[in-house]
Structure formats: structure tokens, C-alpha cells
Amino acid sequence: MHSAFDVAVVGAGIFGLATAAELAERGKRVAIVDRFGSGHPATSSTGRSRGIRIAYDHPFYVTLAMDAIRRWRALEDASGEQILHLTGQVDFGLDSKLAAIAAAVREAGGVIDELDAAGLSRKLPHLLSAPEDKGLFHAQAGTVLSDTGMAALKAKVLAQDVALFEPERVVAIEPGDPTLVVTEKRRIHAETVVIAAGPWSGALLDQLGIVVPLAPSIAQVTFIAAPELVDQPGIGEWGGDGEGLGGVYGHPVPGIGYKIAFSTGQKGWSPDVAEWQADPQEQARLFAWLDRRMPEFPRQVRLTQRHPWTMTPDGDFIVDRAGPIVLACGCSGHAFKFGPALGPLVADGKQAHPLLARDRTSLTGRTVAADDAITR
Ligand SMILES: Cc1cc2nc3c(=O)[nH]c(=O)nc-3n(C[C@H](O)[C@H](O)[C@H](O)COP(=O)(O)OP(=O)(O)OC[C@H]3O[C@@H](n4cnc5c(N)ncnc54)[C@H](O)[C@@H]3O)c2cc1C
């Protein structure tokens, strides 16, 4: 079967769907092919919730997050579904990181308050803090109900007459004019091909001679039954607790519980290995952290979810172009919140920002340890 489109998007995760929605809005004929189908546990954009915050240490991400909140709200209006639950966020941990976050948020025009130890305790009564501890609080943060957000974005894409082929695997891409995308079932011609294949992006790009350092790893999140915490702020711990574990983050999820997890991937993961059963050791590690930092926090587990993410060495995404191929990958464990705001970044079909360049010096010649912590 042959068909022709302006753009073929490989992957219907958050990057792919957001890109397709934006391209269709710009009048392009778009096809998306997804190997597993959205919602499959092997994909990164699957799960009940994702944290959202504007607390970043670079104004680029702060501005993008503010844009994302506006766009998620527009998607709520269009779909009639609640997607955001914003209760604010308290950040704590490394002083240097907190200072960088406060500076970047203010530079981008956002509001963030500094907290001393007493302020930290007021905002997060469960957290054990020392008199010298400091923190930050900002209101533009909380939870994206990610399954609902994905469904709303997918409905938008389908209403725009985007051709969605799932489950269907892209097996080969032959760059040219037009470029040929070969799937298990069809051959698609397109002027531009967007690689938004999450953990599989590295392998697809390798086949095209485009080498970028990507390291997929597994991450596990735990939802604790805690209806009394549903309006409490999310948390973001930067730099871990001095034991090399990476930080912990969390947020309240209406109807489920308080989600809490480490900001490190657990271990390297080959994307083609089906390995997404909950790991009791990871949960024990999380409870050990709670014993040290939040001993009064509730402990009844409602749900555990385990999915992959894909780190770059510097924690920034890759959104760039190589001939007819557009790269939209390297989520580094923090892309979901940007949701519909990722669409315009990728749809422009060029390097989105020097931070996201595929040949930036912080990528060249570097590899990434799969269990590196999220640093952005
Ligand atoms: C447990 C966990 C917690 C997270 N928490 C947060 C958070 O709190 N806040 C936040 O902002 N982000 C968070 N993230 C990160 C966020 O979810 C990811 O950055 C984002 O979902 C990445 O989306 P993606 O579109 O790049 O990848 P994916 O969602 O994996 O999409 C890629 C798609 O490509 C398809 N595909 C692959 N190969 C092929 C092929 N050959 N042919 C066709 N299709 C193909 C796959 O089927 C898949 O659907 C978390 C991630 C995990 C796993």
C-alpha cells in the first residue's frame, strides 16, 4: 500500500501526538505510525499522572512550561475533561540548584517564593528539615492527568484528519525526495519524517547514520493512598540525600493517591525487552527514603507503574533537523509536562533552541549512564 503525506511522524507518544496536532493545524497532511499504540506499558507517555512545574534552572524550560499550562487548559476546554490539577510545588535540596531555579523562573517572568526551614515545614508538614534547610514554593505546578491528556490530544489529532496507524512498526526509512517510510503494512512517502520514537529513537536514527547518545532506562512510580493530601503541593528534591540516590519527586493525583518516585531511572533497559512488572526492591528503596525524610507520610500503596524513559548526557531534549529527518527525542524523564507546547517546537522542523541541538558540545563524544538522575 502506498500513500503520500507532507510529514510522517514515527511515534504517537506525547512528542509525536503534539507534533501531529500542530502540523495538522498548520494545514499539513500528516501520518503517524506507532508500533505499540498509545497506552502500552512499554512506552514513556503511559501512566496515570505526570508532574508539572515551571521550576527549572533555565528560562527556556520555564517559558515552555508556562506555555504548556496555557495549552493544556485550552485542551481541557476543548475536551471538557480535567487534565491539570495545580496545587503548587515545594523544591528543596541543593542550595546552588535552588538559587539557579529561582533566578531562571524570575528571568522568565514567573513567581517563586523562598522558604526558610519554618516555611518548608508549613508547606510540607511531613518533611523532616534541619534549621539551615531552605526551599522554594511556586504555584504554577502540580499534576497532569496524563492518560486523560493523551486521550484529549489523540482525539484532537483524529478530528484533524491525521492518519494514525497503530499498532504498526516502522521497519525502515529511506531518506530522499520524498523520503520513504516502510512499515510492517505499508509504504509512506513524505517530505519530512519526524523521529519521535521515545526509547527506540536511538536505534532508528543509527540506521540513518545520525548518532546521538540516548540511554533508555526503566522508572517506577508509586501511588500512596492519601486522599487527605489531594490539595497539598507537589515536591521536588534536588541532588538527593547525599547517598548518591538522586532526588525524589511527587504530586497529588485526584482519585488515586499521592504519586512519589525517584528522579533516577532504575537501570539500563533494552527497549525490546518486555520488563515492566513492578519491582519490590524499588519500592523498598522509596520507603527507606520516606523513613528518613517523611516518617509520618502514609504508606498504603494504591498502584505502582513502571515505564521507560530516555536520558541524554546533559538532561536536555533533542529537537533538531538532519536533511529530511526531524529529531524529537531524548525526553530525559521530564518531557511530558510540556505536552501540547512540544508541538510548535518540533513542527517548525528546525533546531528548536541551542540547548536542544543534536551536535551541542555537551553531547558530542559523551555517553550517559542509564541511571543518571534528572537534573533539569
Ligand atoms: C515513570 C515515569 C515518570 C515520569 N514522570 C514525569 C513527570 O513527572 N513529568 C514529566 O514532565 N515527565 C515525566 N516523565 C517523562 C515523560 O513521560 C516522557 O518524557 C515522555 O512521555 C516521552 O514521550 P515520547 O513521545 O518521547 O516517548 P514515548 O511516549 O515512548 O513515545 C514513543 C512512541 O514511539 C513508538 N515507536 C517506537 N519505535 C517505533 C517504530 N519503529 N515504529 C513505530 N512506532 C514506534 C512507541 O510505540 C511509542 O508509543 C516520566 C516518565 C516515566 C516513564
The ligand as an SDF file (V2000), in Angstrom:
LIG
                    3D

 53 58  0  0  0  0  0  0  0  0999 V2000
    7.6440    6.5450   35.2980 C   0  0  0  0  0  0  0  0  0  0  0  0
    7.8150    7.8530   34.5990 C   0  0  0  0  0  0  0  0  0  0  0  0
    7.5630    9.0420   35.2660 C   0  0  0  0  0  0  0  0  0  0  0  0
    7.7070   10.2670   34.6100 C   0  0  0  0  0  0  0  0  0  0  0  0
    7.4140   11.4180   35.2760 N   0  0  0  0  0  0  0  0  0  0  0  0
    7.4060   12.5880   34.5900 C   0  0  0  0  0  0  0  0  0  0  0  0
    6.9520   13.7590   35.2190 C   0  0  0  0  0  0  0  0  0  0  0  0
    6.5970   13.7430   36.4100 O   0  0  0  0  0  0  0  0  0  0  0  0
    6.9070   14.9000   34.4890 N   0  0  0  0  0  0  0  0  0  0  0  0
    7.2770   14.9400   33.1680 C   0  0  0  0  0  0  0  0  0  0  0  0
    7.2200   16.0010   32.5620 O   0  0  0  0  0  0  0  0  0  0  0  0
    7.7310   13.8410   32.5520 N   0  0  0  0  0  0  0  0  0  0  0  0
    7.7980   12.6700   33.2310 C   0  0  0  0  0  0  0  0  0  0  0  0
    8.2180   11.5280   32.6190 N   0  0  0  0  0  0  0  0  0  0  0  0
    8.7980   11.6160   31.2740 C   0  0  0  0  0  0  0  0  0  0  0  0
    7.7630   11.6370   30.1800 C   0  0  0  0  0  0  0  0  0  0  0  0
    6.7550   10.6960   30.4150 O   0  0  0  0  0  0  0  0  0  0  0  0
    8.4970   11.3710   28.8760 C   0  0  0  0  0  0  0  0  0  0  0  0
    9.4770   12.3770   28.7310 O   0  0  0  0  0  0  0  0  0  0  0  0
    7.5830   11.4090   27.6610 C   0  0  0  0  0  0  0  0  0  0  0  0
    6.4550   10.6130   27.8550 O   0  0  0  0  0  0  0  0  0  0  0  0
    8.3600   10.9510   26.4290 C   0  0  0  0  0  0  0  0  0  0  0  0
    7.4730   10.8580   25.3470 O   0  0  0  0  0  0  0  0  0  0  0  0
    7.9560   10.4030   23.9170 P   0  0  0  0  0  0  0  0  0  0  0  0
    6.8730   10.7770   22.9740 O   0  0  0  0  0  0  0  0  0  0  0  0
    9.3210   10.8900   23.6540 O   0  0  0  0  0  0  0  0  0  0  0  0
    8.1130    8.7960   24.0230 O   0  0  0  0  0  0  0  0  0  0  0  0
    7.0140    7.6280   24.0280 P   0  0  0  0  0  0  0  0  0  0  0  0
    5.8450    8.0040   24.8160 O   0  0  0  0  0  0  0  0  0  0  0  0
    7.7090    6.3560   24.3800 O   0  0  0  0  0  0  0  0  0  0  0  0
    6.5410    7.5420   22.5240 O   0  0  0  0  0  0  0  0  0  0  0  0
    7.3200    6.9190   21.5410 C   0  0  0  0  0  0  0  0  0  0  0  0
    6.4000    6.0770   20.6950 C   0  0  0  0  0  0  0  0  0  0  0  0
    7.1570    5.5930   19.5900 O   0  0  0  0  0  0  0  0  0  0  0  0
    6.6230    4.3430   19.2190 C   0  0  0  0  0  0  0  0  0  0  0  0
    7.6310    3.6460   18.4300 N   0  0  0  0  0  0  0  0  0  0  0  0
    8.8550    3.2450   18.8120 C   0  0  0  0  0  0  0  0  0  0  0  0
    9.5090    2.6380   17.8170 N   0  0  0  0  0  0  0  0  0  0  0  0
    8.6800    2.6660   16.7520 C   0  0  0  0  0  0  0  0  0  0  0  0
    8.7690    2.1830   15.4030 C   0  0  0  0  0  0  0  0  0  0  0  0
    9.8580    1.5370   14.9600 N   0  0  0  0  0  0  0  0  0  0  0  0
    7.7040    2.3500   14.6020 N   0  0  0  0  0  0  0  0  0  0  0  0
    6.5820    2.9970   15.0510 C   0  0  0  0  0  0  0  0  0  0  0  0
    6.4500    3.4830   16.3050 N   0  0  0  0  0  0  0  0  0  0  0  0
    7.4900    3.3190   17.1310 C   0  0  0  0  0  0  0  0  0  0  0  0
    6.2840    3.6760   20.5400 C   0  0  0  0  0  0  0  0  0  0  0  0
    5.2660    2.6910   20.3690 O   0  0  0  0  0  0  0  0  0  0  0  0
    5.8470    4.8480   21.4080 C   0  0  0  0  0  0  0  0  0  0  0  0
    4.4450    4.9510   21.5250 O   0  0  0  0  0  0  0  0  0  0  0  0
    8.1230   10.3000   33.2620 C   0  0  0  0  0  0  0  0  0  0  0  0
    8.3770    9.1060   32.5920 C   0  0  0  0  0  0  0  0  0  0  0  0
    8.2240    7.8910   33.2400 C   0  0  0  0  0  0  0  0  0  0  0  0
    8.4930    6.6350   32.4900 C   0  0  0  0  0  0  0  0  0  0  0  0
  1  2  1  0
  2  3  1  0
  2 52  2  0
  3  4  2  0
  4  5  1  0
  4 50  1  0
  5  6  2  0
  6  7  1  0
  6 13  1  0
  7  8  2  0
  7  9  1  0
  9 10  1  0
 10 11  2  0
 10 12  1  0
 12 13  2  0
 13 14  1  0
 14 15  1  0
 14 50  1  0
 15 16  1  0
 16 17  1  0
 16 18  1  0
 18 19  1  0
 18 20  1  0
 20 21  1  0
 20 22  1  0
 22 23  1  0
 23 24  1  0
 24 25  2  0
 24 26  1  0
 24 27  1  0
 27 28  1  0
 28 29  2  0
 28 30  1  0
 28 31  1  0
 31 32  1  0
 32 33  1  0
 33 34  1  0
 33 48  1  0
 34 35  1  0
 35 36  1  0
 35 46  1  0
 36 37  1  0
 36 45  1  0
 37 38  2  0
 38 39  1  0
 39 40  1  0
 39 45  2  0
 40 41  1  0
 40 42  2  0
 42 43  1  0
 43 44  2  0
 44 45  1  0
 46 47  1  0
 46 48  1  0
 48 49  1  0
 50 51  2  0
 51 52  1  0
 52 53  1  0
M  END
$$$$
